[in-house]
């Protein structure tokens, strides 16, 4: 029973500490913004060759998949229209 008040106090403290975080708005100075942009540009430039090579390697596969999908849709559309043809001509 002696442990109950400290435990309840800790639980109350933890529950009150679990409030939603308030949004923090950070205002950068022009120098900080320029430094941030320079770092971001350098990292993007270092990743660009890797991303370009990945894109080139997967290009043929992506085109083939897209082409197959388009052809499949057109065949399904043709089948659906041919099924309706007897209804239209009255047969």
Helices and strands as residue ranges (DSSP letters): H 2-17, H 30-89
